[in-house]
Amino acid sequence: MTFLLSTPGRQRIVPKIHFVIKMSLHAKAFHTAFSLSLIAMSFKRCAALKSRDQVNIELAAALADPSGAFLNWTQQFNYSYIGAEFEHRLGIFLDSVNYCISYNANDTEAYLGLGPFNALTNAEFLESYHGYNIASASPNTTIIVNGRRSLQQSYYCTKSAYNQVSTIPEAIDWTQSSAGYAVTLPVQNQGQCGNCWAWSAMEAVASLDAIVTKSNAQVLSTQAITSCTSGTTGCSNCSSCGGNPQDGFQYVLSNGGLPSATTYPFVGWTGYNATPGALDTDTCSNSLEKSISVTISGYCTLPPDSADALQSAVAYQPVSTGIAASSAYFQYYQGGILTSSSLCGTSLDHAILTVGYDMTAPTPYWKLQNQWGSNWGMDGYVLISAASSVPAEGVCGMYRDLSIPIKSSSTYNPPQPPSPPPGASQSINNEGITSVPAPPSPGHAFRICPQRIMAGMLTTLAAMITIRVITTNY
């Protein structure tokens, strides 16, 4: 196969250059090379974790060329600013770059960098991406099991409710389940809707259902929880959806279960009222909420300020976790282990899901799944210190408010909690990157990125192309 590309000169006396691109494509060789390129790329993440050095290089480049870096950032995270707004956001962006550089120079555990929130003020970040309200859960609430109030008038779980595993493993990761089905969901994105508590509750219910039924976790309706839970603020403007995971669990229990996200999809961050003929997010759809997909039989809250209770509970199921997440510590988090409560405080304003821990790592840590998309943090996850030296309430207050759904089953036989493979998660270093990557869990296989596939195809073709330049007089 030969192509002839000519570039005519401006004057006839100028030599004419012919580019002859000769492609010798041996069918078998091309097929083999192409196949290998696809296989190699299929094992790469679309958004690979960044090391501390990579993050610092990005920050230095942004400081050297703020406008260019900011323009690239807006394209990467799909923001659009023009005129005065562009300049305003550029200033906020540059302030965040300087903050991250200063922070990284002094912390050897966690590191901050360029993520989806670098052009937001901290007030804007708090308003749009939080929404947790610890006060909405009354300390006088009793345990609800099988639809009935427990005789024990206590807000907290009995030990038997959360201590379901006879031997507590030293390290587990529910995102790496080897049980043959996915226990956790892929990282979700609440968008600019402050209903974090609904997402945390939904994910906890989905994971528990997967464990009990031995089937893949399914995405359930956070819109039903947000719009139909009584006593919480509606979500019409997606900035004041205050609530608590216990509110979500109570709604699921009272409603007789929770519909799937396919039946009652999440649109809170764009607004039902933005779609002609659709519902406003403050309005509950009674018909959709009754299309039940998953049920629970109760819920309760773990004893506060108890790392042991959290470890026992996570050994059995992922746990809804209240956390102080409004500081730059979370806003710009890129990787490593958060170890300082002084930087985030203990005033809870966000709810996420604790999905694992490793007590054998040099710095023991908890693994938590956020719902700010996979472009935030470590592919959507954050590691927080579980060292015995942390304050009683935990780093960022994460031991203060922990809750779990309960699901009874006459045939219940919990799977063996998944443990990280030897030498994998135990080798988390101060850059937050494992030296030996853990294998993907069912339903969480590394994604095949179209861009990487195309790049591999072009690379393969380029290796087979011979370019011959011929000059002749016109």
N, C-alpha and C positions, 0 to 999 in steps of 0.2 A: 504494500500500500504506500503510495507516494503522493505527497502534496507539493505543489509549486506555488509559492507566495512571492509576488513581485512588488517592489516599491519603485515606481517611476521617478527618475530624477527631474529636477526642475528645468535643466537644460539638456539638450540632446548629447552634449559632449561629456556629461557627467556619467561615469560608469553606472551601469544598472546592476543592482544586487538581487540575486535570486536566492531565496532561502529554500533549500530542498530538504524537506523533512522526510526522512526515510524510516518507515516503521517496519521492522522485521518482527512480526508477531507469530512466533511459533505457537500453534494452538495449545499444545500440551503444556508448554512452559508458561504461557500466559495464564492458563487455567489454574496451574499449581500456585503461581505467585499471587494471583488474585485471591484464591481461597485462603492462603496463609495470611494475607493482609487482613481479611475479614475476621479470621480466628483471633489474630493478635489483638485487633481493635475491639473485639467483643468483650475482652476482659478488662477494658479500661472504663473508668467512670466518666460520665459526661462532665461532671464538675469535680475534678480531683481535689483531694485535700491538699492544702498548702502548708508547707513548712514555715517555721519562723523566718528563715532566711528569705524564702520566696516573698513572704508578706512584707518584710522590711525593704526588699528591693522595689516592690511595687510602691511603697510609701515614699521612698527616696525619689523615684521617678515622678511621682505626683507632685512632690515638693519642687522639683526642678522645672516642671512644665504643668502648672495647675490647670490652665485652660484646656490643654490637650487631654490631660488625664481625666478631667471632669467630663469632657465631651465623650470620651470612651466609656466612662462610668455610666453616663445617662443611657448610652446605647446598650450596654450590658444588662442594666437593670430596668430598662424600658421606661425611663422617665423622659419627659419632654418639657423643656423650659425655653422661653424666648424673652428677649429684651431685658427689662429690669429684673424680672424674676430669675433669669439665667444668672445674672451677676449676683443677686442675693443668695441664691443657692450655691454658687461657686464659693462665696465667702464662708458659708457654713461648712461646705466640703473641705476647704483648706484648713479651717479651724480643727476639723476632725482629724485630718492628716497629721497636723502638728501634735495633737493630743496623743494619737496612737504611737507616733515616733517617740515621744517623751515617755509614755507608759512602757513600751517594749524595752527601753533602755534600762529599766529598773526591775522588771519582773522576769524571773527565769522559768516560771511555770506556765502561765497563760500568756497569750499575745493577741493584740487587737490589730485590725486592718480594715481594708475596703470591703464593705458588704452592702446590703440593700438599703441601709439607713444613714449613710454618711452625709446626706444633704438635708436631713431633718433636724430641727432643734430638738433638744431633749423633751421639751413640753409637747411638741407634735408627736414624737415617738411614743410618749406615755399615753396620749389621748387616743391614738389610732390603733395601737397594737397590744393593749392590755385589757383591763376590764374586770379584774378579779375583785371580789368583795367579801372579805372574811366575815364581816358583820352579818351577812345574810344567812349564815348558818348559826342557829341558836345553840348555845352550850347546854340547853335543857332538852334538846332533841333526844329521843330515845332510839335505840337500835331497832331497825325495821327488818324483820326476817320473815319470809314467806307471807308478806302482806300484813303481819301482825306485830304489834309492839312487844318487844322483849319484856319479860318480867323484871329483868335487871334494868332499873331506871338509870341508864348511863348513856352518855353521848358517845363513849368510846367502845371500840371493838373489844370483845372478850379475847383473851389470848388464843383460844381455839379457833376464832374466826380468821385470824391472819397467820397463825403458825401451823400451816398445813403440810409442811415438809418435815419429815423425821430428822433428816440430817441437812443442816444448812450449808450449802456449798460456799467456798471462799470466793468464787468468781462465777458470775453468770451473765448472759447477754441474750435477752429474749428476741432481739433483732436478728440473732444468728441461730435460730431454732433448727435443730436437726431432727425434729419429730416427724418430718414429712409434710408439714403444713406451716403456713406463715402465722405466727402468733401476734405479731405487730403489723400495723399498717405502714405503707410508705409514708414518708414525711408529708404532712398536709400543709395547707397555707390558708390562714384565716383572713388574709388580705387586711384591708384597713377597717376591720370590724372588731370591736372590743369584746368579743365573746369567747375569749380563751378558755373560760371555765366550761363552756359547752363542748369545746373540742376535747379538752382533757377528759371529761366525763364520757364522751362518745368513744374515745380511743380505749379507755379502761374497760368499758362494757364490751367493745369489739374483741379485745384481747382475751378477756375472761371467757367469752363465748367460744372463742377458738380453742382455748385450752380444754374446756369441758366437753365440747362436741367433737374435738379432734378434727377440725376442718379449718380452712383458711379464714383468717379474720376478714370481715367485710366492712367496707366503709358505710357507716350508718348516718342517720340524718342529724347533723348539728343544727339545721334550720328548724327542725321540729322542737328541739330542746330550747333554742333561742327564742322562738316565736310563741311557744305554747307553755313555757314554764311560768307559773303564776308567781308574783312577788318579786320578779326581776325586771329591770329596765329594758324596754324594747330596743330594737336595733334599727330604727328607721333611718338614722343618720350614721349608724355604725361607729359611734364614738362613746356610747354610754350604755353598753350592754352589761352592766354590772351583775355579777352572780358568783356562784361557788360550785365546784363539782358536785357537792352534796345536793344542791338544788337540782342539778341535772339528773342525778341518780333518783331523787324523789319523783321527778317528772316521769322518768322511764318506768318506775314502779307503779305509780298512780295511773299511767296511761295503759298499763298492761303490756308494755314493751316499747320498742323503738323501730320505726320504719327504716328502710335502707335509704342511702343517699340517692339512689337511682329513682326511687319512688317520690321522695321529698327532698330535692336537691338543695344544696347550699347556694344561695345567691345574695346573702346578706351584705357582702362587701361591694356589690354593684347595686343592690336594692331591687326587690320585687317590683316596687313602684316605678322603676326605670324601664320596665318591660310592659308595653301596652297590653292591657287585659290581665296582667298578673297581679298577685297579691302584694300588699304592702307588708314589709317584714314585721311590723307590729301586730299583724293579723295572723292568728293561728288557723291553719287549714284543718278543720276537724275531720274531713274525709281522708286526707293524706296521712294524718298522724295515726289513724287507726289501721293502716296497712302494716301490721306488725311483722317484723322480720326477726328480731332478737328480744329475749326477755331476761329479766333478772328476778331474784327472789328477795333481795334486800341490799343494804349497804351500811357501812359504819365508818367511823374515823379512828385512825390509829392513835395510841397514846402519844401526846406531844413530846417533843424534845427527846426522842428515843431512836437512836441510830439502830439499836438492836431490833426494835419492832419493825423498822423499815426494811432491814435486811431480811428478816423472817418473812415479811409480806412479799417482797420482790422475788424471793426464792420460789414463790408460788404463782405470782401474777404481777403484771405492771401496776403501778400505784399512781393515782392522781396526786399531784404535788403542787402546793402553793409556794410561790417563790418571789423574792424581791428582785425584779428584773428591769427596773426603770433607769438604771444608771448606765453610763458609757461602758461599764464592764460587760454588760449584755448587748448594748446597742451596736458596739463595734467588734464583738467577740469573733475570733477567727479560729482559735484552736488552743490546745493545752488544757491545763486543769485550773479552774478557778479556786483559789485558796483563801482569799481575803474577804471577810464579811464587812470590813470597814469601808470597802469600795462600793458595796451594793446595799448595805444596811440590812435590816430584818423586817421592814414594813412590806408585807406581802401585797403585790399588785398584779400578779400574773399566775396562770395555772398551766402546768405542763405534765409530762408523764415520766416517771422513773422506770426505766426499762432494763436496768442491769447495774452491776457493780463489779469491782475487782479489788479485793482486800489484800491481794498478794503483790500488787504493783508497788514500786518504790514510793510513790505517793498514792495511797489507796484512793479510789474515786468511785463516784456514782455516775452512771450514764443516763442522761435525760433526753427525751425526744420533745423538741419544740414543734410549733406549728406556724413558723414564719417562712416556710419554704426551704428547699434544699440548698439555696444560695446563701443562707445564713449559717454561721458557725461551721461545725465540722459536718458538712452535708446535712445540716438541719438538727444536729445533736450538739450537746454541750456536756463536758466533763466537770464535775464538782468534787472537791476534796471530801473524802470520807475518813480522813486521818482522825485518830483519837484526840488530837490536840485542838480540833476545831471547837467553836463555842457550842454550848448545850443545844441551842436552837438550830445549829448547822450553818454552814456557809450560805449566805444570802437567805437565811431563815428557812431553809428547805425542810427542817424537821418540825416546823410549827403546825402545819395543817396538811395532813396526809389522809387520804380516804380511799376506800375500795368498794366496788360493787360485790355482791354475793350472788352466786347462782347455784342452786341446789340441783343435784342429780343423783338419782338412785343408783346409777351405774358409774358414778364418778371414780375415776382412777387417774390421778394427775400424771402427766408425762414427766420423765426425768428432766429436771431443769437443765437447760443447755449451758455448758461451760465453754469458755473460750479455749481453743486448742492450745496445747502446751507451747510456751514460747511466743504466743501471739499477743493477747491483750496484756499479759504480764509484762511485756516489754515496752509498754507506753513510755516514751521518753519525755523530756521537758519541752518538746515541740508538739506533743500530742499525737505523734504519728507512730503507728505500730511498726516494728521492724519486720514482722512477718504478718501480712494482712490475714485477717480471719476470712474463712470462706463465706460466700454469700448464702443467706438463708433462703428457703423456699419462698417465692413471691418477692424476693428482694435481690434477684440476680442483677449483676452489673448490667447497666443499660447499654444497648448498642446505639451509638450516636451517629445519625446520618452524616454529620459534618466530618467525623473521623473516618467513616467508610469512604466518603468521597475523596478525602485527602489521601487515604491509602490507595485508592484506585489511581489517582493522578500520580502518586509516587511510583506505583508499579509501572504505569505507562511511561513515565519519564525515564525510568531505568532502561527501557527498551527502545527509546527514540534516539536516532542518530541525526544530528543536525549538520548539514553540509552547506557551506556558504560558497556560492559561485559568483564571481564578478566578471562581467563582460562589458564591452563597450556598446553603447546603444547604437 
